[in-house]
Amino acid sequence: MSHKKTMAEKKVIKDTSEPQQTHGTAPCGGRKRHNEASEESISKRLRKKMDGQTVVKTGGDPQTNGKCHEYALSYAAVLSRAIPAVPGPRLYRTTSPFDRRVTCLEWHPTHPSTLAIASKGGNIVLTYYETLNNTTIIQGIWNHRLHKAKVTHAEFNPCCDWLLATASVDHTVKLWDLRSIKDKTSFLHEMPHEKAVNSAYFSPVDGSKLLTTDQYDEIRVYCSSDWSKPQKVISHPHRQFQHLTPIKATWHPMYDLIVAGRYPDQRVCPGESRTIDIFDGKTGALKYQLHDPNAPGIISLNKFSPMGDVLGSGMGFSILIWSREDEKIVDKEQDRLMREMGEEIGSGTSGVRPQHQTHHCPLEAGDFQN
């Protein structure tokens, strides 16, 4: 009996420790041992989930007087804190098409349901999130050596087709004119960082800002009026380790909002959740935190669809889709009730059915307000 108790205690200690990654897939999105029992996939758990809860944190600093305050709100409570009749995003669908971790996500600019996904193994697939089994493999095209070390990200400016931004583990972000690139010294501007840099994203609305994420605890916002220094620096826990896909902060496509996955340090704030954080791009204030208990891993990648109504996330081997599916269900039920009401009225005096129009709203800036 004492032996079984000791083994149980060891299992509890292992489950609550920092990620230990070797080989295989673990629920947290990391690795597991070969002889470890297979966990039920996130997709299967979601299908079995009948009425779960979404953990949400709202407001400013998540740490007060050294303590972390987490609020578990029912879905009804989430609705009451959002815009009237506009529910907050929930985990909609997951899939695991790779045997290596997801390293990149990108939405198609004109087909809102198409998502490009890449893995550490070098595989790239195009998929429709409504029918995730429909995938197409694509190939790479262009290659130049522009940094002293590994390049982690390259981004074209949406409003200036010759302007390219690159980020590297050599602690720099550089801007390039494609018309005059000759070698790694022919950059237009260089932005040094304290740590290696994971990404550099131009603001999608006008391309006047650049969002960078380092490999420790800084998210920076640069402005075209002065590329030499950051306009805003946001302190955010997302430290890097060997088997973790680098965390990259990205923009909302229509609003000045920043989304990034959180990897909290349990030594500083024990028990803090690995949430998806939404920041105000102008002030740097934390506006909203999103978490689902069925997705407990470190969510390294987050990208909104071009319309901003769907959020795609990468968590280890898994792809998460956050959407307002509940709103669609409610709208279908409303349509059914209106049809029945119309039939009842039609069988009466007027014979005219009332018209009902359903509106599907994308994620608005107000969804991330207190």
N, C-alpha and C positions, 0 to 999 in steps of 0.2 A: 504493500500500500504506500509506504514511504517513497519507494522508487517511482511509482506512477505520479505521486504528488510532485516530486522533484522535476520529472520530465515536463509536467504541466506548467510548473513555474518557469522553466527555461523557455517554453514556447511563448508564454506571455511576455517575457523580457525581450525575446526576439521580435515579436510582432510590434512592439512599441519603440524599437530602437531606430536609428538612422538606417537608410536603405543599404542592405548588404547585397551586392550584385555579383553573380558569377555567370551561370548559364541558364537559359530558358526564360519563361515569362512569369512575372509575379503580378498580383493584383495592383500593386502600387505603380506599375509601369516600368519596373526595373528588371532584375534577373533573379533566377532561383537555381537551386541545386538540381542535378539530374535525378536524384532519388527522391525528390520532394513531390508529394501528391499534387496532382493538377488541380488548380482552383477552377471553380465554375467561371466561365467567361462573363465579362461585363454585359454583353448582349443578352445572354441567357438570364442573368439576374434581372435585367431591366424588363425582359418579357414577363418574368414571374412577378415583378413588382406591381401591386394592385393600387396601393394608395400611399405613396411615400411622402417624405417631407423634403423641402429644399432649405438648406441652411444658408442664411443671408446675413451679411453684416453691412450696416449702412453707417454713413457719417465719416468723421475725420480719422484721427490717429487710432489705430487698432490696439495700441498699448497704452494703458493708463496706470501710473504708479506701479509699474512693473508687473501688472496683471493683464491678462488677455480676456476680453469679454466677448463671448460668442452667443448669439441669439438664434435659437432654433425656432423658426416661424413656420406655421402651417401655410399651405398654398393660399388659403383664404386671407391670412394675415399679410402675405406678400402682395396680394391684389389690393388690399386696403391701403397700402403704402405707395402704390403706383398710381399712374393716371387712371381716373375712373374708367372702368370697362376695358382697360388695357392690361392684361396679365403680364407678369415678368417672364423672362426666358427660362425654359426648363430643358433638361437633357432629353433630346428627341430620338437620337439613333446613334449606334456605335458600330464599328467594324474593325477587323484586324487582318488586313490583306498581306502583311509582311511577316517575315521571320526575323527581321532586324528592326530596331526602333525607328519611329517616324522622325525625320529631320527637317522637313519643309512642308508648308501648306501654302497654296495660292489659289484664289478664286478666279474663274474666267471672267474677263471684263464685260462680256456681253451676254453670256449664258448664265443666269444667276444660280442655277442648280448644279453647275459643273465645278468640281474641285480637283485641283492637281495636288498630288501627294508624293513625296519622295522619302526613301528610307536610307539608313546607313549602308545598306548593302548595295546601293547604287541603282535601285529600281525606282522608276517614276511611273505613276499611273494617273490617268484621267478617270474620274468617276462622277456619276450623278448621285447625289446624296439621297434622292427619293428612291432610286433603285441601285443600291450600293454594289450589287454583283456585276454591274455593267462597267467594265474597266478597259482602258486602252493604254498600251505601253508606248512611251515617246522617247526620243533620243536627244542628246546634247548637240550643240552647234558650234560655239565659239570659245576660244581660250587665249588669255594673255597673262603674263606674269607682271603684276602691278605693285606687289608688296613684297617685303623681305620675308614674310612668313605667311601661313595659311590665310586665305581670304574666306571669311565666314558669310559674307553677304554682298550682293550687288543690286543696285536699285536705279532704274531710270526715273528721271523727273517727269511727272505726268503732263506738265505744261511746257516743257523745254526738251525736245527730243534728243538733243545732243549732250545733255548734262547727265552724267553718271556718278553715283555715289558708291563707294566700296568701303567695307569694314574688314578689319583684320585682327588676328591675335598679336600683331606687332604693336598693339596699343594705339592704333591710329584709324581715323576715318578720312578718306580723301575724296575730293570732287574732281571730275575729269571732263574735258571737252573732247567728245568722240572724234571731232574733226581734226584734232591735233595731237592725239596720243602717239608718243614715240617710244618712251620707256617709262620706268617706274618713278622717274624724277619730273615728268612733264605734267604733274597735277596742277589744278587751279588753286585749291585750298587744301590745307592739312589741319586736322583737328585732333590733337594729342589727347589721350585718356590715361588715367592712372592704371587701369587694368586692360586686359584683352577685350576686344569689342565683338559682340555677337551679331549686331545688325545696325542698319542705318536706313530708315524709311522716310521718304518725302511725304509731306501732308498731301492727301489725295485731292483736296478741294482746289487749292491754288499752287501747290508745290513750293510755297515760300518757307516752309519749316522742315527741319530734319530731326527725326527721332532716333536716338541711339541708345543701345543697351549694352552695358559692360558685363563682365563675368563675375561680378560680386554684388554690389548693392546700389548702383547708380543708373538712373534713366535720365538722359539729357535731351533737352529741346533746344535746337539751334535755329536761328532766324536768318533769312537772306540779307537783312539789313546789316548784319555783322557776323560773318561765319567764324570769326576768330575766337569767340567765347560763347558759352551756352547762355541762352535766355532764361532757362529754368533747369534746375537739377532736382530730381525727385529721389529720395532715399527709399529703396525698395529691396527686400531680401530675395535674391535669386542666385546665390552662389553656385559656382560650377564645380562638378566633379567628373571623373573620367567617363562614367557610363551614363551620363545624363545628357539628353539633347539640350543644347544651349537655349536658355529662355530668351525670347525676343518680344519686346513691347511693340505693338502696332497701333495704327490709327483706326477710328471709326470712319467710314467713307463719307459721311455727311456732316458730322459734328466734330467739334474740337475735343474729342475724347480719346483717351489712351487705354488700351487693354493689355494686361500682362499677367502671366501666371506667377503665383507666390510660392517660394520655397523657404518657409520660416526656419530659423535656427532654434531647435528645441532647447538648447542650452540657455538661450536668451529669453524665450517665451514658450515654456512647455505647454503642449496641448493645442497650440495654434493651428488652425486648419490650412490646408494647401488650396487656397481659394484662387479664383480668377478675379483680379482687381481692375476696377474702372476708375481712371483719374481724369480730372479736369485738365485739359491741355494748356490752358492759360495760367491757372493758379497752382497747378500741381496737387490740388486737394483730392483726397480719396473720396469718391462719390458712391461707390457700390462694390460689394463683393459677392461673388456667385460661387456656390459649392453644392454638390450633390453627393450624398453618402455612398452611392453606387460607383462613384469615380474618385477613389481616395488617393490616387497617385499624384505625382508632380506634373502639372499641365504646362509643358514647356512652350507650346505654340498655340496662338490664338489669332484667328483672322475672321473679320466680319465679311459677309458676302457683299457684293457691290451695292445692293439696296439697303444693307444694314439690318435686315430682318432676320438673318440667320448667322450664328457664330460657329465656326469650325475650330476644333481644338485637337491638339496632338498630345497624348499621354502615354509615353512608353511605346508599346506595340499597338495601341488602340487609337482610333479616331472618334471623337465625340462631336455630335451635332446638337447645338442648343437652339431651340425654336419654340414658338408659341403654338404648339400643336393643340393644346387645350382650347385655344381660341377657335381653331377650326372645328373642333368637336362641338363647342357651344354654338357656333354659327350654323352647323348642320342641323342641330336640334331646333334652333330658332326657325330655320327654313321649314322643317317638318311641321312645327306647330302652326306656322303661318299658313302653310298649305291646307292643313286640316281646318283652320279657322276660315280660310277662303272657301273651302268646300261647304262648310256649314252656312256661311253667308250666302253662297251661290244657290243653295237649295231654298233660300228664303225669298225675300221680296225683291231685292235689287238684282241678284244674279251676277254681281261684279265682284271679282276677287281682289282683295287689297294687295298692292305690290310691296314687296319687301326686298331691299337691297343690302347685301352683306359687304362690309368693308374689312379688309385685312390690313391692319396697320403694321408697318415695320417697327423695329426697335427705335423708339424716340429718345431724345436726350432726357426727357422727363422720366423715362424708365429707370434712370440711374440717379434720381434725386431722392432726398430723404422724404 
